[in-house]
Amino acid sequence: MEDRMLFIGMPLLVANIALAIWGIGYRHLHAAGAYLPAILFALLGVAFIVIFGLYLKEEQDEFQRDLWVQALLWGIGATLTVITLWGSLVEFELAKGLKLIFVFPLFMLITCIARLVLKLRYR
């Protein structure tokens, strides 16, 4: 199951980031908007969440499942902290607005880093 996450989930995450960057450039080239990259970006995010949910459902080792749940909680908390801090800076006109398309990749990046830290912690 972990191999499935590695070989299906991680390429989805890389494709998600690539689509975010492509969508920003595509929007500037085409005045009508970038519906295709936007829809693909959203579908890749949903696919990643579904695959991850199926992985957690099938994981037999409760300790491994608990590590992923802890990593998800760290990802949620850190992402909310970053977004809240950034929003406060924007509100007081101290920073430029954050592109919301990067919130999901940020969440996944933080979650993966938290998973690695937790894995090293319990070795």
trRosetta pair geometry for C-beta under 8 A, 3 or more apart (Angstrom, degrees):
i j d omega theta_ij theta_ji phi_ij phi_ji
1 4 5.5 -48 -154 29 37 114
1 5 6.8 37 149 -16 65 100
1 55 5.5 136 173 -143 108 82
1 58 5.5 -177 -109 101 140 117
1 59 6.0 -161 105 -86 159 69
2 5 5.6 -49 -153 35 38 112
2 6 6.3 38 148 -21 67 106
2 55 7.9 94 -87 -158 42 122
2 64 7.8 -87 -70 -173 118 142
3 6 5.4 -55 -146 38 34 113
3 7 5.9 8 163 0 70 112
4 7 6.4 -65 -134 49 24 92
4 8 5.5 -9 176 13 66 119
4 9 7.5 73 128 -14 62 97
4 51 7.6 -148 140 -173 103 109
4 55 6.8 -170 86 -96 112 105
5 8 6.7 -65 -118 54 17 86
5 9 4.3 -11 -165 11 61 136
5 10 7.4 77 145 -25 62 84
5 51 7.1 149 -109 142 67 108
5 52 7.2 72 -123 -103 109 66
5 55 5.3 50 -70 -109 113 155
6 9 6.9 -3 -53 47 12 96
6 10 5.7 -1 -163 -3 43 125
7 10 7.2 -11 -80 38 13 102
7 11 7.1 8 177 -6 41 113
8 11 6.7 -69 -156 40 22 102
8 12 6.5 22 153 -20 61 112
8 51 5.9 -144 116 -156 122 152
9 12 5.6 -60 -153 35 32 114
9 13 6.5 31 153 -21 67 103
9 48 6.0 95 -143 -140 79 84
9 51 5.5 -168 -83 110 92 134
9 52 6.5 90 -119 -70 133 83
9 55 7.7 -23 -52 -35 140 149
10 13 5.5 -48 -149 32 37 113
10 14 6.5 36 153 -16 66 102
11 14 5.5 -52 -145 39 38 111
11 15 6.1 39 154 -19 68 105
12 15 5.6 -54 -145 40 30 111
12 16 6.2 40 151 -27 63 104
12 44 5.5 175 -169 -169 89 94
12 47 6.0 -137 -142 99 142 111
12 48 4.7 175 122 -80 136 97
12 51 7.2 146 6 28 161 149
13 16 5.4 -49 -149 30 31 118
13 17 6.7 29 154 -15 63 101
13 48 6.4 94 -68 -116 73 144
13 105 7.0 122 -168 -124 84 80
13 108 5.3 -161 -128 141 122 152
14 17 5.9 -54 -152 36 33 108
14 18 6.3 32 150 -17 65 108
15 18 5.5 -55 -144 40 34 113
15 19 6.1 36 155 -21 67 105
15 44 5.7 -142 102 -137 108 149
16 19 5.9 -54 -146 36 27 110
16 20 6.6 32 152 -23 61 103
16 41 6.4 95 -147 -146 70 70
16 44 4.7 -170 -84 118 87 132
16 45 6.1 99 -126 -68 130 73
16 48 6.9 -27 -49 -30 142 144
16 104 6.8 -93 169 108 138 119
16 105 5.9 176 115 -78 112 98
16 108 7.7 80 75 21 149 156
17 20 5.6 -50 -152 29 34 115
17 21 6.7 28 153 -13 64 103
17 105 4.9 97 -86 -119 88 146
18 21 5.9 -57 -152 39 33 107
18 22 6.0 31 152 -17 68 110
19 22 5.4 -54 -138 43 33 112
19 23 5.8 39 159 -26 67 107
19 37 5.4 170 -172 -160 88 89
19 40 5.5 -141 -139 105 144 109
19 41 4.5 -175 122 -84 128 85
19 44 6.5 149 17 16 152 149
20 23 5.8 -52 -144 33 25 113
20 24 6.8 26 155 -20 59 102
20 41 6.1 101 -72 -126 66 131
20 101 4.7 155 -140 145 103 115
20 102 6.2 112 179 -80 151 67
20 105 6.4 -88 -10 -18 156 138
21 24 6.0 -53 -154 30 32 110
21 25 6.7 22 153 -8 64 107
22 25 6.0 -64 -153 44 33 106
22 26 5.7 34 153 -24 70 113
22 37 5.6 -159 102 -120 97 137
23 26 5.5 -53 -135 38 30 114
23 27 6.3 38 161 -27 63 102
23 34 5.0 142 -155 131 76 148
23 37 3.4 -177 -92 129 91 138
23 38 6.1 115 -142 -62 136 60
23 41 6.0 -30 -39 -41 151 138
23 101 6.7 -154 79 -148 135 159
24 27 6.0 -51 -152 27 26 113
24 28 7.2 20 153 -13 58 105
24 99 7.2 -9 -94 -150 125 161
24 101 7.3 -164 -59 59 99 155
25 28 6.0 -61 -158 36 35 108
25 29 6.6 27 151 -16 68 110
26 29 5.7 -62 -150 38 34 109
26 30 6.1 -12 167 19 72 110
26 34 4.4 105 103 -115 111 126
26 36 7.9 -92 155 64 158 98
26 37 5.4 142 45 -10 150 143
27 30 6.9 -77 -134 57 22 79
27 33 6.6 -11 -127 -150 84 42
27 34 4.3 -79 -73 -16 76 124
27 37 7.9 -102 -44 55 85 134
30 33 6.9 -53 110 50 101 20
30 34 6.5 124 63 -75 116 72
33 38 7.8 -28 160 -9 102 137
34 37 4.7 -21 160 40 113 110
34 38 5.7 123 105 -26 82 96
35 38 5.7 -66 -147 41 29 112
35 39 6.1 24 162 -17 69 109
36 39 6.1 -57 -143 37 26 105
36 40 6.2 21 160 -13 63 111
37 40 5.7 -58 -141 43 32 110
37 41 5.9 38 158 -26 67 107
38 41 5.7 -52 -146 33 26 114
38 42 6.5 22 156 -14 61 106
39 42 5.9 -57 -150 38 31 108
39 43 6.2 28 154 -17 66 109
40 43 5.7 -57 -143 40 31 110
40 44 6.2 32 158 -20 66 105
41 44 6.0 -56 -149 34 26 109
41 45 6.6 26 153 -17 61 107
41 101 6.7 -25 171 -150 156 105
42 45 5.7 -56 -153 35 32 113
42 46 6.4 30 153 -16 66 106
43 46 5.7 -53 -145 39 34 110
43 47 6.1 37 154 -22 66 106
44 47 5.5 -51 -144 36 32 114
44 48 6.4 35 155 -22 64 103
45 48 5.8 -52 -150 33 30 112
45 49 6.6 28 153 -16 63 105
45 104 5.1 -35 -122 -173 127 163
46 49 5.7 -56 -150 37 33 111
46 50 6.3 33 153 -19 67 106
47 50 5.7 -55 -146 38 31 111
47 51 6.2 29 157 -17 66 107
48 51 5.9 -55 -144 39 29 109
48 52 6.1 29 156 -18 64 110
48 108 7.3 -28 154 -98 151 140
49 52 5.7 -56 -145 39 28 112
49 53 6.2 31 154 -21 64 106
50 53 5.7 -54 -148 36 29 112
50 54 6.4 29 154 -17 64 105
51 54 5.8 -54 -149 37 31 111
51 55 6.4 37 150 -23 63 104
52 55 5.5 -50 -150 33 33 116
52 56 6.5 31 153 -16 65 103
53 56 5.8 -54 -148 37 32 108
53 57 6.3 34 152 -21 65 107
54 57 5.5 -54 -146 36 33 114
54 58 6.2 19 159 -9 67 111
55 58 6.2 -67 -145 44 26 100
55 59 6.2 41 156 -43 65 101
55 68 7.8 -149 114 -150 113 170
56 59 5.7 -38 -143 10 31 119
56 65 5.8 102 -151 -139 76 97
56 68 6.2 -146 -97 98 100 142
56 69 7.5 96 -136 -64 130 87
59 64 5.7 -134 -174 94 128 110
59 65 4.4 156 99 -73 135 99
59 68 7.5 170 -30 16 170 141
61 64 4.0 58 93 13 115 111
61 65 6.6 168 91 -12 60 85
62 65 5.5 -55 -145 41 35 113
62 66 6.1 39 154 -23 67 106
63 66 5.6 -54 -148 36 29 113
63 67 6.6 35 151 -23 63 101
63 122 8.0 177 173 166 117 158
64 67 5.6 -48 -151 29 34 114
64 68 6.8 30 152 -15 63 102
65 68 5.9 -56 -154 37 34 109
65 69 6.4 33 150 -18 67 106
66 69 5.5 -52 -145 37 34 112
66 70 6.3 37 154 -20 66 103
67 70 5.7 -54 -150 36 30 111
67 71 6.3 31 151 -19 64 105
67 115 6.7 86 148 -139 99 76
67 118 5.1 159 -155 127 95 134
67 119 6.7 74 -173 -73 144 70
67 122 7.2 -104 -97 17 123 149
68 71 5.5 -52 -147 37 34 113
68 72 6.3 38 152 -21 66 102
68 115 6.6 15 -108 -111 58 114
69 72 5.6 -50 -148 34 33 113
69 73 6.5 34 152 -19 64 102
70 73 5.7 -53 -150 35 33 111
70 74 6.5 33 151 -17 66 103
70 114 7.3 -148 122 150 78 116
70 118 5.8 132 95 -109 127 155
71 74 5.6 -52 -149 37 33 111
71 75 6.2 37 150 -22 65 106
71 111 5.1 86 148 -168 96 72
71 112 7.6 60 178 -82 132 17
71 114 4.2 152 -140 101 74 106
71 115 3.9 19 -113 -69 156 76
71 118 5.9 -115 -68 10 93 141
72 75 5.4 -53 -147 36 32 115
72 76 6.3 33 154 -19 66 103
72 111 5.8 21 -98 -131 46 119
73 76 5.7 -50 -145 35 32 110
73 77 6.2 28 157 -15 64 109
74 77 5.9 -58 -144 42 29 109
74 78 5.9 21 162 -13 67 112
74 110 6.8 -146 124 148 86 98
74 111 7.0 141 78 -111 87 52
74 114 3.7 159 86 -130 141 154
74 118 8.0 -169 -4 -44 148 120
75 78 6.2 -58 -138 41 24 103
75 79 6.0 23 162 -18 62 113
75 107 5.2 79 167 -173 107 71
75 108 7.2 34 -152 -91 141 20
75 110 4.5 140 -125 96 71 98
75 111 3.2 -6 -72 -71 144 84
75 114 5.9 -129 -50 17 77 140
76 79 6.0 -60 -145 39 24 109
76 80 6.2 21 159 -15 62 110
76 107 7.1 31 -86 -144 45 109
77 80 5.9 -58 -147 38 27 108
77 81 6.3 28 154 -21 63 108
78 81 5.5 -53 -148 35 33 115
78 82 6.3 32 155 -18 67 104
78 110 4.6 -160 83 -170 134 147
78 114 7.5 -171 -1 -56 139 126
79 82 5.9 -54 -146 37 30 108
79 83 6.1 25 157 -15 66 110
79 103 6.7 89 -171 -170 117 81
79 106 5.8 129 -119 113 97 103
79 107 4.4 5 -81 -94 152 81
79 110 5.9 -163 -54 36 85 150
80 83 5.8 -56 -140 41 29 109
80 84 6.0 30 159 -20 65 110
81 84 5.9 -57 -144 38 25 109
81 85 6.2 23 158 -16 63 109
82 85 5.9 -58 -147 39 27 109
82 86 6.1 24 157 -16 65 110
82 106 6.7 -124 83 163 152 140
83 86 5.8 -55 -142 41 28 109
83 87 6.1 32 156 -22 64 108
83 98 7.1 -141 -128 76 69 160
83 103 6.5 35 -87 -123 126 111
84 87 5.7 -54 -144 36 28 112
84 88 6.5 31 155 -20 62 104
85 88 5.8 -55 -153 33 30 112
85 89 6.6 29 151 -17 64 105
86 89 5.7 -55 -151 36 34 112
86 90 6.4 33 152 -18 67 105
86 95 6.5 -95 -154 92 70 150
86 98 4.8 43 148 -40 143 138
87 90 5.6 -54 -146 37 33 111
87 91 6.1 37 154 -24 66 106
87 98 7.5 -71 -66 18 63 123
88 91 5.6 -51 -145 33 31 114
88 92 6.5 10 161 1 64 107
89 92 6.4 -68 -148 49 27 95
89 94 4.5 -93 -163 74 78 103
89 95 3.8 34 133 11 120 120
90 93 7.3 27 -177 -83 35 32
90 94 7.6 -96 -64 50 20 66
90 95 5.5 -65 -70 75 62 88
90 96 7.2 -6 -108 134 93 14
90 97 5.3 74 -131 -95 137 58
90 98 7.0 -107 -49 -6 138 83
95 98 8.0 21 126 -48 121 84
98 102 7.1 -109 175 58 92 113
98 103 7.8 88 137 -66 121 89
99 102 5.3 75 85 1 93 104
100 103 5.4 -20 -165 -12 59 119
101 104 7.8 -51 180 25 40 97
102 105 5.6 -59 -155 50 58 108
102 106 5.6 66 146 -30 80 106
103 106 5.6 -59 -150 37 28 115
103 107 6.4 32 153 -22 64 105
104 107 5.5 -50 -147 33 33 114
104 108 6.4 28 156 -15 65 105
105 108 5.7 -55 -144 40 34 109
105 109 6.1 38 156 -22 67 106
106 109 5.7 -54 -146 36 29 112
106 110 6.3 26 157 -15 64 107
107 110 6.0 -59 -149 39 27 107
107 111 6.2 28 154 -20 64 110
108 111 5.5 -53 -144 37 32 115
108 112 6.3 32 157 -19 66 104
109 112 5.9 -55 -148 36 28 108
109 113 6.4 26 154 -16 63 107
110 113 5.7 -55 -147 39 32 111
110 114 6.2 34 153 -20 66 107
111 114 5.7 -55 -147 37 29 112
111 115 6.4 34 152 -23 64 104
112 115 5.5 -49 -147 32 33 115
112 116 6.6 34 153 -18 63 102
113 116 5.8 -53 -151 35 33 111
113 117 6.4 32 151 -17 65 106
114 117 5.7 -54 -146 38 33 111
114 118 6.2 32 155 -18 66 107
115 118 5.8 -56 -145 39 29 109
115 119 6.2 32 154 -22 64 107
116 119 5.6 -54 -146 35 29 113
116 120 6.4 27 156 -15 64 106
117 120 5.9 -57 -149 39 30 108
117 121 6.2 35 151 -27 64 108
118 121 5.4 -51 -145 32 33 117
118 122 6.5 11 163 -3 66 108
119 122 6.5 -69 -148 45 26 95
119 123 7.1 48 151 -52 61 91
120 123 5.9 -30 -155 -10 36 117
